[in-house]
Amino acid sequence: MIVAFFAQPAGVRAAWDDGRTGPIIYEDESAFNYIAVRQWGTERHLKLNDGIGIHSVYHPGAVLSNGIWDYFLLAPLFGEGDWRLETGDWRSEVTSAQSPISNLQSPISNLLFIGAAAGTAAGLFTSIYGEIPITGVELDPQILEVARSYFDANWPNYSTVAADGRRWLLQQPATTKFDLIAVDAYRPPYIPFHLTTVEFFELVKAHLSEDGVVAINVGRTPGNFALVEAMAATLQQVFPSVYVVDEPGPPGVLANSLVVATRQPTTLEGFSQQVAALPASLPPEFVAFAGRATGQVRAATLPADAPVFTDDHSQVEQIVHSLIADFLLSETP
């Protein structure tokens, strides 16, 4: 399920800050969640259980979501693929991954999203990277139904599976490969420990293409990056290059970072070159966003005591408890 931890995505904070409460247009209890869909004008938000986090947004006609989901769009730019004219030779196996921008071919040929929720990220990738095959794995089948009915998650290139993401990936044949595997599975405020460990990321690596990329949404506070550091340290046990993209936001809120790792050694310079080379024919909102984001990207440099999560030993819940404590104490007068 896609989620912005506790924090609201940047583009929808105003709807909370001015005290308005959008009407609930759908609510129900599934086997896994209390599910609610709220509406503000033409905009819809997916909310689950008792948290204030927004798991998916729907902006009809908008290019970007103005939330953490936009940052997943940057993940392919950390890899080695780049945009090519339709007549170019980016990858011989790409036959139909055409960008909606005329004469462009996407730098990725497929995508797996673990934690699909109502499909916000899948819609963004379809609009920017073209009709590449996207597989969305979501634990709660009722959320997938809500996505189709209320968030227009009906793109022909998008297929969904109701399953646990790690179990589903474990069941795939070794020949199943993805250019990008994105992970955004939370039951706020907790991230399932089995999606944070060395063993899980070894499984992810086995299902990445040769130049593949993995990206994970990770929660933090403005001053507490413990979970970000632990996730980056764990990824460094499996991948040669790890980066952090900090989503900016107002002080004093629980926020998000995107942690990105590449199967091949890569550099920040390479990412910046990819951004600088984005075709001008892409949506200007995305090109401008990617340009701004270059100032938010850093190579993961970690304290020596950053923990590494394994199936046998994962302190993820204790670290989340420290984030909650920091947040609550910062709110205390």
Phi and psi restraints in degrees (value plus and minus 20) as a CYANA .aco file:
   2 ILE   PHI     -93.8   -53.8
   2 ILE   PSI     114.7   154.7
   3 VAL   PHI    -176.0  -136.0
   3 VAL   PSI     126.3   166.3
   4 ALA   PHI    -120.2   -80.2
   4 ALA   PSI      35.0    75.0
   5 PHE   PHI      27.6    67.6
   5 PHE   PSI    -151.6  -111.6
   6 PHE   PHI    -101.4   -61.4
   6 PHE   PSI     -49.3    -9.3
   7 ALA   PHI     -96.8   -56.8
   7 ALA   PSI     126.2   166.2
   8 GLN   PHI     -96.1   -56.1
   8 GLN   PSI     125.5   165.5
   9 PRO   PHI     -78.2   -38.2
   9 PRO   PSI     131.3   171.3
  10 ALA   PHI     -74.6   -34.6
  10 ALA   PSI     -58.6   -18.6
  11 GLY   PHI     -96.0   -56.0
  11 GLY   PSI     -27.6    12.4
  12 VAL   PHI    -141.7  -101.7
  12 VAL   PSI     -10.5    29.5
  13 ARG   PHI     -83.5   -43.5
  13 ARG   PSI     -54.8   -14.8
  14 ALA   PHI     -80.0   -40.0
  14 ALA   PSI     -53.9   -13.9
  15 ALA   PHI     -83.8   -43.8
  15 ALA   PSI     -46.9    -6.9
  16 TRP   PHI    -109.7   -69.7
  16 TRP   PSI     -60.0   -20.0
  17 ASP   PHI     -85.3   -45.3
  17 ASP   PSI     -50.3   -10.3
  18 ASP   PHI    -110.8   -70.8
  18 ASP   PSI     -11.2    28.8
  19 GLY   PHI      63.9   103.9
  19 GLY   PSI     -20.8    19.2
  20 ARG   PHI     -92.2   -52.2
  20 ARG   PSI     127.3   167.3
  21 THR   PHI    -143.3  -103.3
  21 THR   PSI      93.1   133.1
  22 GLY   PHI     -88.8   -48.8
  22 GLY   PSI     126.7   166.7
  23 PRO   PHI     -87.4   -47.4
  23 PRO   PSI     125.7   165.7
  24 ILE   PHI    -100.7   -60.7
  24 ILE   PSI     101.1   141.1
  25 ILE   PHI    -122.1   -82.1
  25 ILE   PSI     -29.4    10.6
  26 TYR   PHI    -176.8  -136.8
  26 TYR   PSI     118.0   158.0
  27 GLU   PHI    -174.7  -134.7
  27 GLU   PSI     126.8   166.8
  28 ASP   PHI    -189.1  -149.1
  28 ASP   PSI     144.1   184.1
  29 GLU   PHI    -131.8   -91.8
  29 GLU   PSI     100.1   140.1
  30 SER   PHI    -111.8   -71.8
  30 SER   PSI    -193.8  -153.8
  31 ALA   PHI     -88.4   -48.4
  31 ALA   PSI     -36.0     4.0
  32 PHE   PHI    -137.5   -97.5
  32 PHE   PSI     -50.3   -10.3
  33 ASN   PHI    -166.8  -126.8
  33 ASN   PSI     135.4   175.4
  34 TYR   PHI    -105.1   -65.1
  34 TYR   PSI     104.6   144.6
  35 ILE   PHI    -134.9   -94.9
  35 ILE   PSI     110.4   150.4
  36 ALA   PHI    -156.9  -116.9
  36 ALA   PSI     121.7   161.7
  37 VAL   PHI    -138.5   -98.5
  37 VAL   PSI     101.9   141.9
  38 ARG   PHI    -128.7   -88.7
  38 ARG   PSI     132.1   172.1
  39 GLN   PHI    -147.9  -107.9
  39 GLN   PSI     112.9   152.9
  40 TRP   PHI    -143.6  -103.6
  40 TRP   PSI      85.2   125.2
  41 GLY   PHI      40.5    80.5
  41 GLY   PSI    -142.1  -102.1
  42 THR   PHI    -112.4   -72.4
  42 THR   PSI     -21.4    18.6
  43 GLU   PHI    -115.0   -75.0
  43 GLU   PSI     119.0   159.0
  44 ARG   PHI    -145.9  -105.9
  44 ARG   PSI     127.6   167.6
  45 HIS   PHI    -146.4  -106.4
  45 HIS   PSI     118.2   158.2
  46 LEU   PHI    -115.6   -75.6
  46 LEU   PSI     104.7   144.7
  47 LYS   PHI    -144.3  -104.3
  47 LYS   PSI     122.1   162.1
  48 LEU   PHI    -146.1  -106.1
  48 LEU   PSI     118.1   158.1
  49 ASN   PHI      39.0    79.0
  49 ASN   PSI    -161.4  -121.4
  50 ASP   PHI    -121.8   -81.8
  50 ASP   PSI     -19.8    20.2
  51 GLY   PHI     -97.6   -57.6
  51 GLY   PSI     147.3   187.3
  52 ILE   PHI    -116.7   -76.7
  52 ILE   PSI     -18.1    21.9
  53 GLY   PHI     -89.1   -49.1
  53 GLY   PSI     132.0   172.0
  54 ILE   PHI    -129.1   -89.1
  54 ILE   PSI     102.9   142.9
  55 HIS   PHI    -110.2   -70.2
  55 HIS   PSI     -47.9    -7.9
  56 SER   PHI    -173.8  -133.8
  56 SER   PSI     132.5   172.5
  57 VAL   PHI    -148.9  -108.9
  57 VAL   PSI     135.0   175.0
  58 TYR   PHI    -151.9  -111.9
  58 TYR   PSI      91.4   131.4
  59 HIS   PHI    -137.5   -97.5
  59 HIS   PSI      68.0   108.0
  60 PRO   PHI     -77.4   -37.4
  60 PRO   PSI     107.2   147.2
  61 GLY   PHI      66.0   106.0
  61 GLY   PSI     -29.5    10.5
  62 ALA   PHI    -105.1   -65.1
  62 ALA   PSI     127.7   167.7
  63 VAL   PHI     -99.6   -59.6
  63 VAL   PSI     -61.8   -21.8
  64 LEU   PHI    -140.1  -100.1
  64 LEU   PSI     142.6   182.6
  65 SER   PHI    -111.0   -71.0
  65 SER   PSI     -36.2     3.8
  66 ASN   PHI      42.5    82.5
  66 ASN   PSI      15.9    55.9
  67 GLY   PHI    -166.6  -126.6
  67 GLY   PSI    -191.6  -151.6
  68 ILE   PHI     -80.0   -40.0
  68 ILE   PSI     -46.3    -6.3
  69 TRP   PHI     -79.6   -39.6
  69 TRP   PSI     -52.6   -12.6
  70 ASP   PHI     -81.5   -41.5
  70 ASP   PSI     -51.8   -11.8
  71 TYR   PHI     -90.2   -50.2
  71 TYR   PSI     -45.8    -5.8
  72 PHE   PHI     -80.9   -40.9
  72 PHE   PSI     -48.5    -8.5
  73 LEU   PHI     -82.7   -42.7
  73 LEU   PSI     -41.3    -1.3
  74 LEU   PHI     -98.9   -58.9
  74 LEU   PSI     -41.3    -1.3
  75 ALA   PHI     -76.3   -36.3
  75 ALA   PSI     -63.0   -23.0
  76 PRO   PHI     -81.9   -41.9
  76 PRO   PSI     -43.0    -3.0
  77 LEU   PHI     -94.6   -54.6
  77 LEU   PSI     -29.3    10.7
  78 PHE   PHI    -103.9   -63.9
  78 PHE   PSI     -35.2     4.8
  79 GLY   PHI    -107.3   -67.3
  79 GLY   PSI    -187.4  -147.4
  80 GLU   PHI    -116.6   -76.6
  80 GLU   PSI     -34.9     5.1
  81 GLY   PHI     -93.0   -53.0
  81 GLY   PSI     132.7   172.7
  82 ASP   PHI    -163.6  -123.6
  82 ASP   PSI     151.9   191.9
  83 TRP   PHI     -90.4   -50.4
  83 TRP   PSI     121.3   161.3
  84 ARG   PHI    -154.2  -114.2
  84 ARG   PSI     132.1   172.1
  85 LEU   PHI     -82.5   -42.5
  85 LEU   PSI     134.3   174.3
  86 GLU   PHI     -74.9   -34.9
  86 GLU   PSI     -50.1   -10.1
  87 THR   PHI    -106.0   -66.0
  87 THR   PSI     -20.2    19.8
  88 GLY   PHI     -98.7   -58.7
  88 GLY   PSI    -191.0  -151.0
  89 ASP   PHI    -148.9  -108.9
  89 ASP   PSI      25.3    65.3
  90 TRP   PHI     -75.0   -35.0
  90 TRP   PSI     -72.8   -32.8
  91 ARG   PHI    -168.7  -128.7
  91 ARG   PSI     109.7   149.7
  92 SER   PHI     -84.5   -44.5
  92 SER   PSI     -47.8    -7.8
  93 GLU   PHI    -101.0   -61.0
  93 GLU   PSI     -30.4     9.6
  94 VAL   PHI    -101.4   -61.4
  94 VAL   PSI      98.0   138.0
  95 THR   PHI    -138.8   -98.8
  95 THR   PSI     -48.4    -8.4
  96 SER   PHI    -151.8  -111.8
  96 SER   PSI     -13.7    26.3
  97 ALA   PHI    -101.7   -61.7
  97 ALA   PSI      45.5    85.5
  98 GLN   PHI    -109.5   -69.5
  98 GLN   PSI     113.7   153.7
  99 SER   PHI     -89.0   -49.0
  99 SER   PSI     128.7   168.7
 100 PRO   PHI     -84.8   -44.8
 100 PRO   PSI     -33.6     6.4
 101 ILE   PHI     -99.5   -59.5
 101 ILE   PSI     105.1   145.1
 102 SER   PHI     -73.5   -33.5
 102 SER   PSI     116.7   156.7
 103 ASN   PHI      49.4    89.4
 103 ASN   PSI      -5.1    34.9
 104 LEU   PHI    -130.9   -90.9
 104 LEU   PSI     124.6   164.6
 105 GLN   PHI    -137.8   -97.8
 105 GLN   PSI     114.0   154.0
 106 SER   PHI     -84.7   -44.7
 106 SER   PSI     127.0   167.0
 107 PRO   PHI     -97.4   -57.4
 107 PRO   PSI     -25.8    14.2
 108 ILE   PHI    -147.6  -107.6
 108 ILE   PSI     129.0   169.0
 109 SER   PHI    -124.0   -84.0
 109 SER   PSI     -35.7     4.3
 110 ASN   PHI    -183.6  -143.6
 110 ASN   PSI     152.0   192.0
 111 LEU   PHI    -174.8  -134.8
 111 LEU   PSI     116.9   156.9
 112 LEU   PHI    -134.0   -94.0
 112 LEU   PSI     110.0   150.0
 113 PHE   PHI    -138.0   -98.0
 113 PHE   PSI      95.2   135.2
 114 ILE   PHI    -115.7   -75.7
 114 ILE   PSI      91.3   131.3
 115 GLY   PHI      82.3   122.3
 115 GLY   PSI      40.9    80.9
 116 ALA   PHI     -96.5   -56.5
 116 ALA   PSI     -50.8   -10.8
 117 ALA   PHI      28.6    68.6
 117 ALA   PSI    -151.8  -111.8
 118 ALA   PHI    -113.8   -73.8
 118 ALA   PSI      -5.6    34.4
 119 GLY   PHI      65.8   105.8
 119 GLY   PSI      -0.9    39.1
 120 THR   PHI     -75.3   -35.3
 120 THR   PSI     -70.4   -30.4
 121 ALA   PHI     -86.4   -46.4
 121 ALA   PSI     -58.0   -18.0
 122 ALA   PHI     -80.7   -40.7
 122 ALA   PSI     -60.8   -20.8
 123 GLY   PHI     -85.8   -45.8
 123 GLY   PSI     -60.2   -20.2
 124 LEU   PHI     -82.5   -42.5
 124 LEU   PSI     -66.0   -26.0
 125 PHE   PHI     -84.3   -44.3
 125 PHE   PSI     -57.1   -17.1
 126 THR   PHI     -84.3   -44.3
 126 THR   PSI     -59.0   -19.0
 127 SER   PHI     -95.0   -55.0
 127 SER   PSI     -48.1    -8.1
 128 ILE   PHI    -118.6   -78.6
 128 ILE   PSI     -65.7   -25.7
 129 TYR   PHI    -118.3   -78.3
 129 TYR   PSI     -20.6    19.4
 130 GLY   PHI      71.4   111.4
 130 GLY   PSI    -197.4  -157.4
 131 GLU   PHI    -103.2   -63.2
 131 GLU   PSI      37.3    77.3
 132 ILE   PHI     -94.5   -54.5
 132 ILE   PSI     130.5   170.5
 133 PRO   PHI     -83.5   -43.5
 133 PRO   PSI     105.6   145.6
 134 ILE   PHI    -142.3  -102.3
 134 ILE   PSI     107.8   147.8
 135 THR   PHI    -128.7   -88.7
 135 THR   PSI     104.4   144.4
 136 GLY   PHI    -131.6   -91.6
 136 GLY   PSI     101.5   141.5
 137 VAL   PHI    -125.7   -85.7
 137 VAL   PSI     104.5   144.5
 138 GLU   PHI    -156.7  -116.7
 138 GLU   PSI     111.2   151.2
 139 LEU   PHI     -83.2   -43.2
 139 LEU   PSI     -57.9   -17.9
 140 ASP   PHI    -118.0   -78.0
 140 ASP   PSI      90.1   130.1
 141 PRO   PHI     -84.5   -44.5
 141 PRO   PSI     -46.6    -6.6
 142 GLN   PHI     -89.8   -49.8
 142 GLN   PSI     -51.7   -11.7
 143 ILE   PHI     -84.2   -44.2
 143 ILE   PSI     -57.6   -17.6
 144 LEU   PHI     -84.3   -44.3
 144 LEU   PSI     -55.9   -15.9
 145 GLU   PHI     -86.7   -46.7
 145 GLU   PSI     -62.2   -22.2
 146 VAL   PHI     -82.2   -42.2
 146 VAL   PSI     -58.4   -18.4
 147 ALA   PHI     -79.7   -39.7
 147 ALA   PSI     -63.4   -23.4
 148 ARG   PHI     -89.7   -49.7
 148 ARG   PSI     -58.1   -18.1
 149 SER   PHI    -103.1   -63.1
 149 SER   PSI     -55.3   -15.3
 150 TYR   PHI    -135.3   -95.3
 150 TYR   PSI     -34.2     5.8
 151 PHE   PHI    -141.2  -101.2
 151 PHE   PSI      -8.8    31.2
 152 ASP   PHI      33.0    73.0
 152 ASP   PSI      17.7    57.7
 153 ALA   PHI    -104.4   -64.4
 153 ALA   PSI      46.1    86.1
 154 ASN   PHI    -146.0  -106.0
 154 ASN   PSI       9.4    49.4
 155 TRP   PHI     -87.6   -47.6
 155 TRP   PSI     119.4   159.4
 156 PRO   PHI     -84.7   -44.7
 156 PRO   PSI     -42.1    -2.1
 157 ASN   PHI    -108.5   -68.5
 157 ASN   PSI     -18.2    21.8
 158 TYR   PHI    -130.3   -90.3
 158 TYR   PSI      99.9   139.9
 159 SER   PHI    -139.1   -99.1
 159 SER   PSI     125.1   165.1
 160 THR   PHI    -143.5  -103.5
 160 THR   PSI     133.4   173.4
 161 VAL   PHI    -155.2  -115.2
 161 VAL   PSI     110.4   150.4
 162 ALA   PHI    -110.3   -70.3
 162 ALA   PSI      82.7   122.7
 163 ALA   PHI    -188.3  -148.3
 163 ALA   PSI     144.4   184.4
 164 ASP   PHI     -91.0   -51.0
 164 ASP   PSI     111.7   151.7
 165 GLY   PHI     -81.5   -41.5
 165 GLY   PSI     -63.6   -23.6
 166 ARG   PHI     -89.2   -49.2
 166 ARG   PSI     -62.8   -22.8
 167 ARG   PHI     -83.3   -43.3
 167 ARG   PSI     -62.8   -22.8
 168 TRP   PHI     -81.5   -41.5
 168 TRP   PSI     -64.9   -24.9
 169 LEU   PHI     -85.3   -45.3
 169 LEU   PSI     -56.0   -16.0
 170 LEU   PHI     -83.9   -43.9
 170 LEU   PSI     -48.3    -8.3
 171 GLN   PHI    -104.3   -64.3
 171 GLN   PSI     -27.2    12.8
 172 GLN   PHI    -100.7   -60.7
 172 GLN   PSI     126.7   166.7
 173 PRO   PHI     -84.9   -44.9
 173 PRO   PSI     136.7   176.7
 174 ALA   PHI     -80.7   -40.7
 174 ALA   PSI     -43.1    -3.1
 175 THR   PHI     -98.5   -58.5
 175 THR   PSI     -29.8    10.2
 176 THR   PHI     -97.0   -57.0
 176 THR   PSI      94.0   134.0
 177 LYS   PHI    -147.6  -107.6
 177 LYS   PSI     128.6   168.6
 178 PHE   PHI    -149.2  -109.2
 178 PHE   PSI     124.4   164.4
 179 ASP   PHI     -94.5   -54.5
 179 ASP   PSI     -50.1   -10.1
 180 LEU   PHI    -161.1  -121.1
 180 LEU   PSI     110.7   150.7
 181 ILE   PHI    -137.8   -97.8
 181 ILE   PSI      97.5   137.5
 182 ALA   PHI    -129.3   -89.3
 182 ALA   PSI     117.5   157.5
 183 VAL   PHI    -144.5  -104.5
 183 VAL   PSI     103.0   143.0
 184 ASP   PHI    -169.5  -129.5
 184 ASP   PSI      40.7    80.7
 185 ALA   PHI    -131.4   -91.4
 185 ALA   PSI      89.9   129.9
 186 TYR   PHI    -150.1  -110.1
 186 TYR   PSI     128.9   168.9
 187 ARG   PHI    -139.9   -99.9
 187 ARG   PSI      67.7   107.7
 188 PRO   PHI     -67.5   -27.5
 188 PRO   PSI     118.5   158.5
 189 PRO   PHI    -110.9   -70.9
 189 PRO   PSI      -5.8    34.2
 190 TYR   PHI    -121.2   -81.2
 190 TYR   PSI     124.5   164.5
 191 ILE   PHI    -123.8   -83.8
 191 ILE   PSI     111.0   151.0
 192 PRO   PHI     -76.3   -36.3
 192 PRO   PSI     106.5   146.5
 193 PHE   PHI     -81.3   -41.3
 193 PHE   PSI     -50.9   -10.9
 194 HIS   PHI     -93.5   -53.5
 194 HIS   PSI     -24.9    15.1
 195 LEU   PHI    -124.3   -84.3
 195 LEU   PSI      -2.2    37.8
 196 THR   PHI    -145.2  -105.2
 196 THR   PSI     -18.5    21.5
 197 THR   PHI    -121.9   -81.9
 197 THR   PSI     144.1   184.1
 198 VAL   PHI     -75.2   -35.2
 198 VAL   PSI     -63.6   -23.6
 199 GLU   PHI     -83.3   -43.3
 199 GLU   PSI     -58.9   -18.9
 200 PHE   PHI     -85.1   -45.1
 200 PHE   PSI     -63.9   -23.9
 201 PHE   PHI     -91.8   -51.8
 201 PHE   PSI     -45.3    -5.3
 202 GLU   PHI     -86.1   -46.1
 202 GLU   PSI     -58.1   -18.1
 203 LEU   PHI     -84.2   -44.2
 203 LEU   PSI     -63.6   -23.6
 204 VAL   PHI     -79.2   -39.2
 204 VAL   PSI     -66.9   -26.9
 205 LYS   PHI     -78.7   -38.7
 205 LYS   PSI     -58.6   -18.6
 206 ALA   PHI     -84.7   -44.7
 206 ALA   PSI     -41.0    -1.0
 207 HIS   PHI    -130.1   -90.1
 207 HIS   PSI      -4.7    35.3
 208 LEU   PHI    -114.7   -74.7
 208 LEU   PSI     126.4   166.4
 209 SER   PHI     -87.4   -47.4
 209 SER   PSI     152.4   192.4
 210 GLU   PHI     -74.9   -34.9
 210 GLU   PSI     -57.9   -17.9
 211 ASP   PHI    -128.6   -88.6
 211 ASP   PSI       9.3    49.3
 212 GLY   PHI     -92.1   -52.1
 212 GLY   PSI     145.0   185.0
 213 VAL   PHI    -154.0  -114.0
 213 VAL   PSI     123.9   163.9
 214 VAL   PHI    -140.2  -100.2
 214 VAL   PSI     120.7   160.7
 215 ALA   PHI    -156.1  -116.1
 215 ALA   PSI     115.0   155.0
 216 ILE   PHI    -150.2  -110.2
 216 ILE   PSI     112.1   152.1
 217 ASN   PHI    -101.2   -61.2
 217 ASN   PSI     108.0   148.0
 218 VAL   PHI    -151.4  -111.4
 218 VAL   PSI     116.0   156.0
 219 GLY   PHI    -104.4   -64.4
 219 GLY   PSI     136.8   176.8
 220 ARG   PHI    -182.9  -142.9
 220 ARG   PSI     154.8   194.8
 221 THR   PHI    -132.7   -92.7
 221 THR   PSI     152.4   192.4
 222 PRO   PHI     -77.3   -37.3
 222 PRO   PSI     -48.4    -8.4
 223 GLY   PHI    -136.5   -96.5
 223 GLY   PSI     -20.7    19.3
 224 ASN   PHI    -143.7  -103.7
 224 ASN   PSI      82.5   122.5
 225 PHE   PHI    -125.7   -85.7
 225 PHE   PSI       3.2    43.2
 226 ALA   PHI     -80.3   -40.3
 226 ALA   PSI     -61.3   -21.3
 227 LEU   PHI     -92.0   -52.0
 227 LEU   PSI     -58.8   -18.8
 228 VAL   PHI     -79.5   -39.5
 228 VAL   PSI     -66.2   -26.2
 229 GLU   PHI     -85.1   -45.1
 229 GLU   PSI     -60.4   -20.4
 230 ALA   PHI     -86.5   -46.5
 230 ALA   PSI     -61.7   -21.7
 231 MET   PHI     -85.3   -45.3
 231 MET   PSI     -61.9   -21.9
 232 ALA   PHI     -84.7   -44.7
 232 ALA   PSI     -61.7   -21.7
 233 ALA   PHI     -82.9   -42.9
 233 ALA   PSI     -57.9   -17.9
 234 THR   PHI     -87.2   -47.2
 234 THR   PSI     -64.1   -24.1
 235 LEU   PHI     -82.4   -42.4
 235 LEU   PSI     -54.2   -14.2
 236 GLN   PHI     -86.1   -46.1
 236 GLN   PSI     -37.6     2.4
 237 GLN   PHI     -93.5   -53.5
 237 GLN   PSI     -36.2     3.8
 238 VAL   PHI    -139.5   -99.5
 238 VAL   PSI     -53.8   -13.8
 239 PHE   PHI    -138.2   -98.2
 239 PHE   PSI     128.1   168.1
 240 PRO   PHI     -97.0   -57.0
 240 PRO   PSI     -45.8    -5.8
 241 SER   PHI    -153.9  -113.9
 241 SER   PSI     108.9   148.9
 242 VAL   PHI    -151.9  -111.9
 242 VAL   PSI     116.4   156.4
 243 TYR   PHI    -151.3  -111.3
 243 TYR   PSI     140.2   180.2
 244 VAL   PHI    -148.4  -108.4
 244 VAL   PSI     113.1   153.1
 245 VAL   PHI    -137.8   -97.8
 245 VAL   PSI      94.3   134.3
 246 ASP   PHI    -111.8   -71.8
 246 ASP   PSI      97.9   137.9
 247 GLU   PHI     -91.8   -51.8
 247 GLU   PSI     105.1   145.1
 248 PRO   PHI     -92.7   -52.7
 248 PRO   PSI     134.0   174.0
 249 GLY   PHI    -187.6  -147.6
 249 GLY   PSI     151.8   191.8
 250 PRO   PHI     -85.6   -45.6
 250 PRO   PSI     131.1   171.1
 251 PRO   PHI     -86.3   -46.3
 251 PRO   PSI     134.7   174.7
 252 GLY   PHI      61.9   101.9
 252 GLY   PSI      -5.8    34.2
 253 VAL   PHI    -141.9  -101.9
 253 VAL   PSI     136.0   176.0
 254 LEU   PHI     -91.1   -51.1
 254 LEU   PSI     114.2   154.2
 255 ALA   PHI    -153.3  -113.3
 255 ALA   PSI    -187.5  -147.5
 256 ASN   PHI    -156.8  -116.8
 256 ASN   PSI     128.2   168.2
 257 SER   PHI    -149.2  -109.2
 257 SER   PSI     129.6   169.6
 258 LEU   PHI    -121.6   -81.6
 258 LEU   PSI     102.9   142.9
 259 VAL   PHI    -121.9   -81.9
 259 VAL   PSI     105.1   145.1
 260 VAL   PHI    -142.1  -102.1
 260 VAL   PSI     116.4   156.4
 261 ALA   PHI    -152.8  -112.8
 261 ALA   PSI     126.3   166.3
 262 THR   PHI    -137.6   -97.6
 262 THR   PSI     124.7   164.7
 263 ARG   PHI     -89.4   -49.4
 263 ARG   PSI     -51.1   -11.1
 264 GLN   PHI    -126.5   -86.5
 264 GLN   PSI     135.4   175.4
 265 PRO   PHI     -80.4   -40.4
 265 PRO   PSI     111.7   151.7
 266 THR   PHI    -156.3  -116.3
 266 THR   PSI     155.4   195.4
 267 THR   PHI    -155.3  -115.3
 267 THR   PSI     139.3   179.3
 268 LEU   PHI     -82.2   -42.2
 268 LEU   PSI     -56.0   -16.0
 269 GLU   PHI     -80.4   -40.4
 269 GLU   PSI     -60.5   -20.5
 270 GLY   PHI     -82.5   -42.5
 270 GLY   PSI     -60.8   -20.8
 271 PHE   PHI     -81.6   -41.6
 271 PHE   PSI     -66.8   -26.8
 272 SER   PHI     -80.8   -40.8
 272 SER   PSI     -57.7   -17.7
 273 GLN   PHI     -86.2   -46.2
 273 GLN   PSI     -58.4   -18.4
 274 GLN   PHI     -82.3   -42.3
 274 GLN   PSI     -63.1   -23.1
 275 VAL   PHI     -84.7   -44.7
 275 VAL   PSI     -64.9   -24.9
 276 ALA   PHI     -83.1   -43.1
 276 ALA   PSI     -47.1    -7.1
 277 ALA   PHI    -112.6   -72.6
 277 ALA   PSI     -14.2    25.8
 278 LEU   PHI     -78.3   -38.3
 278 LEU   PSI     111.5   151.5
 279 PRO   PHI     -81.2   -41.2
 279 PRO   PSI     118.2   158.2
 280 ALA   PHI     -85.2   -45.2
 280 ALA   PSI     -37.9     2.1
 281 SER   PHI     -98.7   -58.7
 281 SER   PSI     -29.2    10.8
 282 LEU   PHI     -89.1   -49.1
 282 LEU   PSI     140.7   180.7
 283 PRO   PHI     -74.0   -34.0
 283 PRO   PSI     107.6   147.6
 284 PRO   PHI     -79.9   -39.9
 284 PRO   PSI     -48.9    -8.9
 285 GLU   PHI     -82.4   -42.4
 285 GLU   PSI     -60.3   -20.3
 286 PHE   PHI     -91.4   -51.4
 286 PHE   PSI     -62.8   -22.8
 287 VAL   PHI     -81.2   -41.2
 287 VAL   PSI     -63.8   -23.8
 288 ALA   PHI     -86.0   -46.0
 288 ALA   PSI     -62.0   -22.0
 289 PHE   PHI     -80.2   -40.2
 289 PHE   PSI     -66.3   -26.3
 290 ALA   PHI     -82.3   -42.3
 290 ALA   PSI     -58.2   -18.2
 291 GLY   PHI     -83.2   -43.2
 291 GLY   PSI     -63.3   -23.3
 292 ARG   PHI     -84.9   -44.9
 292 ARG   PSI     -56.1   -16.1
 293 ALA   PHI     -88.6   -48.6
 293 ALA   PSI     -40.2    -0.2
 294 THR   PHI     -79.5   -39.5
 294 THR   PSI     -48.4    -8.4
 295 GLY   PHI     -98.3   -58.3
 295 GLY   PSI     -26.9    13.1
 296 GLN   PHI    -126.5   -86.5
 296 GLN   PSI     -20.0    20.0
 297 VAL   PHI    -117.7   -77.7
 297 VAL   PSI     116.4   156.4
 298 ARG   PHI    -163.7  -123.7
 298 ARG   PSI     129.4   169.4
 299 ALA   PHI     -87.7   -47.7
 299 ALA   PSI     123.3   163.3
 300 ALA   PHI     -93.3   -53.3
 300 ALA   PSI      89.4   129.4
 301 THR   PHI    -134.1   -94.1
 301 THR   PSI     102.9   142.9
 302 LEU   PHI    -141.1  -101.1
 302 LEU   PSI     130.5   170.5
 303 PRO   PHI     -85.5   -45.5
 303 PRO   PSI     133.1   173.1
 304 ALA   PHI     -82.1   -42.1
 304 ALA   PSI     -46.2    -6.2
 305 ASP   PHI    -115.7   -75.7
 305 ASP   PSI      -7.9    32.1
 306 ALA   PHI     -81.2   -41.2
 306 ALA   PSI     105.4   145.4
 307 PRO   PHI     -92.5   -52.5
 307 PRO   PSI     133.1   173.1
 308 VAL   PHI    -131.1   -91.1
 308 VAL   PSI     104.8   144.8
 309 PHE   PHI    -105.0   -65.0
 309 PHE   PSI     114.2   154.2
 310 THR   PHI    -150.5  -110.5
 310 THR   PSI     147.6   187.6
 311 ASP   PHI     -81.0   -41.0
 311 ASP   PSI     -49.2    -9.2
 312 ASP   PHI    -103.6   -63.6
 312 ASP   PSI     -42.1    -2.1
 313 HIS   PHI    -173.1  -133.1
 313 HIS   PSI      84.7   124.7
 314 SER   PHI    -154.2  -114.2
 314 SER   PSI      98.6   138.6
 315 GLN   PHI    -114.5   -74.5
 315 GLN   PSI       6.1    46.1
 316 VAL   PHI     -80.9   -40.9
 316 VAL   PSI     -59.0   -19.0
 317 GLU   PHI     -87.5   -47.5
 317 GLU   PSI     -60.3   -20.3
 318 GLN   PHI     -82.8   -42.8
 318 GLN   PSI     -59.3   -19.3
 319 ILE   PHI     -87.5   -47.5
 319 ILE   PSI     -61.2   -21.2
 320 VAL   PHI     -81.5   -41.5
 320 VAL   PSI     -58.6   -18.6
 321 HIS   PHI     -80.6   -40.6
 321 HIS   PSI     -57.8   -17.8
 322 SER   PHI     -86.9   -46.9
 322 SER   PSI     -55.9   -15.9
 323 LEU   PHI     -84.4   -44.4
 323 LEU   PSI     -63.4   -23.4
 324 ILE   PHI     -82.0   -42.0
 324 ILE   PSI     -63.8   -23.8
 325 ALA   PHI     -81.8   -41.8
 325 ALA   PSI     -64.8   -24.8
 326 ASP   PHI     -80.1   -40.1
 326 ASP   PSI     -63.0   -23.0
 327 PHE   PHI     -83.5   -43.5
 327 PHE   PSI     -66.4   -26.4
 328 LEU   PHI     -86.2   -46.2
 328 LEU   PSI     -60.2   -20.2
 329 LEU   PHI     -86.6   -46.6
 329 LEU   PSI     -54.7   -14.7
 330 SER   PHI     -88.0   -48.0
 330 SER   PSI     -42.8    -2.8
 331 GLU   PHI    -106.7   -66.7
 331 GLU   PSI     -30.6     9.4
 332 THR   PHI     -97.5   -57.5
 332 THR   PSI     107.0   147.0
